[in-house]
Amino acid sequence: MSLNGKLRVYTIVERAGASPYWLRLGNAVPHKDGKGFSMNLQAVPVSGLIVVRQYDEENDAAPVDTDNHERAPDLMEA
């Protein structure tokens, strides 16, 4: 995937009896060397899950359908 420099940062909030909600936390900007990115967050997720997704301005208003994307991963203790 080639990054267009436009990344959004989300967390997925599970809701009882409803579809999970993608809560926008902020933005991310790729580093010039392509080896990482910096995030500017307005909030920190309680669950610890942070999802970074590429977006385009034309489709930015459309809600994210969780069923078509990865759900929160099962994290294993080391």
C-alpha positions in Angstrom: 0.0 0.0 0.0 1.4 3.4 -0.9 0.6 6.1 1.7 -0.8 9.3 0.5 0.3 11.0 3.7 -3.3 11.0 5.0 -3.8 8.7 7.9 -6.5 8.6 10.6 -6.2 7.1 14.0 -9.1 5.2 15.6 -10.1 2.9 18.4 -12.9 0.4 18.1 -15.5 0.6 20.8 -17.5 -2.6 21.3 -21.2 -1.9 22.1 -23.7 -4.3 23.6 -26.5 -5.0 21.1 -25.0 -2.8 18.4 -22.2 -2.8 15.8 -18.8 -1.7 17.0 -18.1 2.0 16.7 -14.9 3.4 15.2 -14.0 6.4 17.4 -11.6 8.8 15.7 -8.7 9.7 18.0 -6.6 11.9 15.7 -4.2 11.8 12.8 -0.9 10.3 11.8 1.8 11.5 9.5 4.4 9.2 7.8 8.1 10.0 8.4 10.0 11.1 5.3 12.2 8.1 5.4 9.1 5.8 5.3 10.1 3.9 8.4 7.4 5.0 10.7 4.9 7.8 11.5 4.0 10.3 14.2 0.6 10.5 15.8 -1.3 13.5 17.1 -4.0 12.2 19.4 -6.9 14.1 21.1 -7.7 11.1 23.3 -6.2 7.8 24.4 -8.2 4.6 24.1 -9.2 2.8 27.3 -8.8 -0.6 25.6 -5.3 0.2 24.4 -6.2 -0.6 20.8 -5.1 1.9 18.2 -6.0 1.4 14.5 -4.3 3.6 11.8 -6.0 3.7 8.5 -5.3 5.5 5.2 -8.2 7.7 4.1 -9.2 10.0 1.2 -11.1 13.2 1.6 -13.9 12.1 -0.8 -14.9 9.2 1.3 -14.0 10.6 4.7 -17.7 11.2 5.7 -18.7 7.6 5.1 -18.8 5.5 8.3 -16.3 2.6 8.7 -18.0 -0.7 8.4 -16.3 -2.9 11.0 -17.5 -6.1 9.4 -15.3 -5.3 6.4 -12.2 -4.6 8.5 -10.2 -6.3 11.1 -11.6 -6.4 14.6 -9.6 -5.9 17.7 -6.8 -8.5 17.8 -6.6 -11.1 20.5 -3.4 -10.0 22.3 -1.4 -12.6 24.1 0.7 -12.0 27.2 4.4 -12.6 26.8 
